[in-house]
Amino acid sequence: MKFYITTPIYYVNDVPHIGHSYTTIAADVLARWKRLNNYDVFFLTGTDEHGAKIAKAAKEKGVLPQDLCSEMSAKFKEAWQLLNISYTDFIRTTKPRHVKSVENIVQTLFDKQLIFKKKYEGFYCIGCERFYTAKDLDENGCCLLHKTKPVLQAEENYFFKLSTFGDELLKRITDPTHKEYIQIQPEGRKNEIIGKLELGLEDISISRTAIDWGIPLPFDKSQTVYVWVDALINYLTGIGFPNEEFKKYWPADVHLMAKDILWFHSVIWPAILVGAELELPKKIYSHGFFTLNGDKMSKSLGNVISPEELVNKYGVDSTRYLIVTLIPFGPDGDISWEGLTLKYNTDLANNLGNLLSRTLKMAEKNFNNTVPPQTEPNLCLVKQLNDILKENFVYNMENIQLHKASENIQSAITFINKQIEQEAPWKLAKIDKDKLASCIYSYLQAIDIIAMYLLCFMPEIAQKIWLSTGASGNIEETAKKYFADFNIPDDGFSVASSKLKNQTILFPRIS
Ligand code: ME8
């Protein structure tokens, strides 16, 4: 089975920050999860390089737009490498393969008479890369999002007949039995989209005369394709469109993004696809926006957090974990350095770190740093964990509730820690060595289970944990088998008598 997941392609006028990292890490966690479930995964990310915003940024920097794109696109690639993002392909919209794909779609819509020419006047916000009417702006005539005054522009442009798709889209968005049902989540944002669709759609301009930093329209080279139409088509280009090979992965299973661009993905994109007679994506998930100490993050406020800063403080895997679990996935949320550090210390240094260090120390002290030998493997704890975790965790991952899935793992760790408190194995060392062996054996097996559940969030740390407990085989291969049927091998994962691998402290406390 295939699974095709995408992030937005990010504008290259800005450096990658914690907001871009949020969506990209979340997509990575889901891609890794599906790979563990034996799906053939295609994970696409990339950069959006055309349009007025990029042309303006290049002009301000005194460089050519293409040079700005190459420089900034490389920064996104570096950030994703730093964060261990396992994308299948990184698309750049200025590359020839994408130009070919955009030309194909736009020409198809033109041939189907879904594109026509019209004089138009509107307020163009470069920040949003879209036209507004006066009623969309605030009382000072400013864009609600950017607080800047859009310029009134009059052009003769090509228009896409978006207005003819409203009823069709409503059916596909609201009727789960429709064979091309398109699921928009979370529910609240879906309802906002439905509300707007019910008011009716207006045709949209899909070309520009005044902006030459774009792909020329195949049927009128004097105009360029509107950057949002250009950008959305990346989801087809990335998997090989217009070559037939794109059908291996299309339709997309999940388009992931924040709420700012849900309208483009849930209305304009599906309408283009219906117009071009292509299948619709199955799910569109829009998560919330981060604010930082209550403020919108922005370059001008100087409060943007970069992935490097986070990695320098918490390490790669802890950064991945913290970013996607700090706020509920869906609503907006406020973050702060204090909040990040508190969560790091609570979940990782204390709960997980404590479990690891005390178990490994007891094995080191009492069993010469090996997995205690067993006549009868004690797997009671592991089986209990299996029952606690499997359904909840799978449900939350499948519903993209990543913070809840991480809470499931934390509850399981707390459960093991409580069991250790109850059994008080340190008291057994002198009185019952067999019982002590049995306890420690069971804790090591339980830690192996935790490592498998952590794998998509913290791939390298999970691997280190796996090695430290004397578990056999490759963690990914074992996890693939485990997640197929949740069966626990009769003798667990950590092999009796095998040597434990000493690790440096994985989660030092941070102040
Ligand atoms: O909109 N909180 O690109 P973009 C959460 N090129 N997520 C955030 C965020 C924040 N504070 N800031 C950014 C574009 N994001 C278009 C997309 S797709 C065909 C074209 C994330 O660089 C979030 O995913 O402005 C948001 O939707 C995206 O970055 C916007 O990225």
Residues whose N, C-alpha, C, O or C-beta is under 5 A from the ligand:
A	BS01	ME8	P8 I9 Y10 Y11 G19 H20 Y22 T23 D48 A231 L232 M257 A258 I261 G288 F289 F290
